[in-house]
Amino acid sequence: MAAPFSSGDGMVSAMRIAPGKASFAIRYVQTERHQAEVAAGRALFGKYRNPFTDQQEAEGLDRTVANTTPVWHAGRFAADQEDGRPYRVDPRTLATIGRHDFGGKLKSATATAHVRIDPQTGEMFSFGYEADGLGVDQGRLFIVDKQGTSPASNGSMRRIAP
């Protein structure tokens, strides 16, 4: 049985057009999950957002596939998915730079793949649910400043579900 698209490895692409030439590049986002499965030569992770279905070798590894939304903010490019932190990607080479936690200041274990950027202030608004871990019914709102160097606010923990 094939895995649902939400569990497929993230991929980024770039098309460049210049006078008299064009190029196209495509690369997998080198998440910890992708690298572990390539090294193993098989799938290690089970159902989407359900670590209880993973193979034992996957325990403790970052489960995100960074496959939902490319985000450009403050001169940085990232690939996001709901179940983890974003992965930074070099916009020129498409090489994966690594997980991005804003210099250790992102306190949520997850970040939404559907951020919003304020066109007036340049701030990026985001949130993480299950912010403190699997099955927790709390979330964290954060606002990233226009320089993208750190969350301007990590918000207080707020109950999302009644």
TISETI-301865 format. One record per residue (C-alpha): residue number from 1; x, y, z. Coordinates in steps of 0.5 Angstrom, whole numbers, plus 500, padded with zeros to 3 digits. Example, Ala and Ser with C-alpha at 12.3 -4.5 7.8 and 13.67 -1.06 7.14 Angstrom:
# residues 2
TORTOR, pos, px, py, pz
TORTOR, 1, 525, 491, 516;
TORTOR, 2, 527, 498, 514;
# end
This chain:
# residues 162
TORTOR, pos, px, py, pz
TORTOR, 1, 500, 500, 500;
TORTOR, 2, 503, 507, 498;
TORTOR, 3, 504, 512, 503;
TORTOR, 4, 499, 518, 503;
TORTOR, 5, 502, 524, 500;
TORTOR, 6, 502, 528, 506;
TORTOR, 7, 508, 523, 508;
TORTOR, 8, 512, 524, 502;
TORTOR, 9, 519, 527, 502;
TORTOR, 10, 519, 534, 501;
TORTOR, 11, 522, 537, 494;
TORTOR, 12, 524, 544, 492;
TORTOR, 13, 525, 546, 485;
TORTOR, 14, 528, 552, 481;
TORTOR, 15, 527, 554, 474;
TORTOR, 16, 532, 560, 472;
TORTOR, 17, 531, 563, 465;
TORTOR, 18, 536, 568, 463;
TORTOR, 19, 538, 571, 456;
TORTOR, 20, 539, 565, 451;
TORTOR, 21, 539, 559, 456;
TORTOR, 22, 534, 556, 462;
TORTOR, 23, 536, 551, 467;
TORTOR, 24, 532, 547, 472;
TORTOR, 25, 534, 544, 478;
TORTOR, 26, 530, 539, 483;
TORTOR, 27, 532, 537, 490;
TORTOR, 28, 530, 533, 496;
TORTOR, 29, 530, 537, 502;
TORTOR, 30, 535, 533, 506;
TORTOR, 31, 531, 532, 513;
TORTOR, 32, 533, 527, 518;
TORTOR, 33, 528, 523, 516;
TORTOR, 34, 529, 523, 509;
TORTOR, 35, 537, 521, 510;
TORTOR, 36, 535, 516, 515;
TORTOR, 37, 531, 512, 510;
TORTOR, 38, 536, 513, 504;
TORTOR, 39, 541, 510, 509;
TORTOR, 40, 536, 504, 511;
TORTOR, 41, 534, 503, 504;
TORTOR, 42, 527, 502, 506;
TORTOR, 43, 521, 506, 510;
TORTOR, 44, 522, 507, 517;
TORTOR, 45, 516, 511, 519;
TORTOR, 46, 509, 509, 519;
TORTOR, 47, 503, 513, 519;
TORTOR, 48, 503, 521, 518;
TORTOR, 49, 504, 524, 525;
TORTOR, 50, 503, 517, 529;
TORTOR, 51, 510, 515, 531;
TORTOR, 52, 507, 509, 535;
TORTOR, 53, 507, 506, 527;
TORTOR, 54, 514, 507, 526;
TORTOR, 55, 520, 502, 526;
TORTOR, 56, 524, 502, 532;
TORTOR, 57, 530, 505, 528;
TORTOR, 58, 526, 511, 527;
TORTOR, 59, 525, 512, 535;
TORTOR, 60, 528, 519, 537;
TORTOR, 61, 529, 522, 530;
TORTOR, 62, 525, 528, 527;
TORTOR, 63, 519, 526, 523;
TORTOR, 64, 518, 532, 519;
TORTOR, 65, 518, 531, 511;
TORTOR, 66, 518, 538, 510;
TORTOR, 67, 513, 537, 504;
TORTOR, 68, 508, 542, 505;
TORTOR, 69, 510, 550, 504;
TORTOR, 70, 516, 553, 501;
TORTOR, 71, 517, 560, 505;
TORTOR, 72, 521, 566, 503;
TORTOR, 73, 522, 571, 509;
TORTOR, 74, 527, 576, 511;
TORTOR, 75, 532, 573, 505;
TORTOR, 76, 531, 566, 507;
TORTOR, 77, 528, 560, 504;
TORTOR, 78, 525, 554, 508;
TORTOR, 79, 521, 548, 507;
TORTOR, 80, 515, 547, 512;
TORTOR, 81, 510, 541, 514;
TORTOR, 82, 506, 542, 520;
TORTOR, 83, 509, 536, 524;
TORTOR, 84, 516, 539, 526;
TORTOR, 85, 520, 545, 525;
TORTOR, 86, 522, 548, 518;
TORTOR, 87, 528, 546, 514;
TORTOR, 88, 532, 552, 511;
TORTOR, 89, 534, 551, 504;
TORTOR, 90, 539, 555, 500;
TORTOR, 91, 535, 558, 494;
TORTOR, 92, 541, 558, 489;
TORTOR, 93, 544, 551, 490;
TORTOR, 94, 537, 548, 493;
TORTOR, 95, 542, 545, 498;
TORTOR, 96, 539, 543, 505;
TORTOR, 97, 542, 548, 511;
TORTOR, 98, 538, 544, 516;
TORTOR, 99, 533, 545, 521;
TORTOR, 100, 531, 552, 523;
TORTOR, 101, 529, 554, 530;
TORTOR, 102, 531, 561, 530;
TORTOR, 103, 538, 561, 534;
TORTOR, 104, 535, 556, 539;
TORTOR, 105, 529, 561, 540;
TORTOR, 106, 523, 557, 537;
TORTOR, 107, 520, 554, 543;
TORTOR, 108, 515, 550, 540;
TORTOR, 109, 516, 543, 537;
TORTOR, 110, 512, 544, 531;
TORTOR, 111, 511, 550, 527;
TORTOR, 112, 505, 551, 522;
TORTOR, 113, 507, 550, 514;
TORTOR, 114, 501, 556, 513;
TORTOR, 115, 505, 562, 516;
TORTOR, 116, 502, 569, 514;
TORTOR, 117, 507, 575, 513;
TORTOR, 118, 505, 582, 514;
TORTOR, 119, 506, 586, 508;
TORTOR, 120, 506, 593, 513;
TORTOR, 121, 511, 590, 518;
TORTOR, 122, 515, 584, 515;
TORTOR, 123, 513, 580, 521;
TORTOR, 124, 512, 573, 520;
TORTOR, 125, 506, 570, 524;
TORTOR, 126, 506, 562, 526;
TORTOR, 127, 504, 557, 531;
TORTOR, 128, 505, 551, 533;
TORTOR, 129, 500, 546, 536;
TORTOR, 130, 502, 540, 540;
TORTOR, 131, 508, 545, 542;
TORTOR, 132, 510, 541, 548;
TORTOR, 133, 510, 534, 544;
TORTOR, 134, 506, 529, 542;
TORTOR, 135, 498, 529, 544;
TORTOR, 136, 499, 535, 548;
TORTOR, 137, 493, 540, 547;
TORTOR, 138, 496, 546, 547;
TORTOR, 139, 499, 551, 542;
TORTOR, 140, 504, 556, 542;
TORTOR, 141, 503, 563, 537;
TORTOR, 142, 510, 566, 535;
TORTOR, 143, 511, 572, 531;
TORTOR, 144, 518, 573, 527;
TORTOR, 145, 521, 580, 526;
TORTOR, 146, 522, 582, 519;
TORTOR, 147, 530, 581, 520;
TORTOR, 148, 528, 573, 521;
TORTOR, 149, 533, 573, 526;
TORTOR, 150, 529, 571, 532;
TORTOR, 151, 521, 570, 534;
TORTOR, 152, 519, 577, 537;
TORTOR, 153, 514, 573, 541;
TORTOR, 154, 514, 566, 543;
TORTOR, 155, 507, 567, 546;
TORTOR, 156, 504, 564, 552;
TORTOR, 157, 502, 557, 552;
TORTOR, 158, 494, 557, 550;
TORTOR, 159, 489, 551, 550;
TORTOR, 160, 487, 550, 543;
TORTOR, 161, 482, 544, 545;
TORTOR, 162, 477, 545, 550;
# end
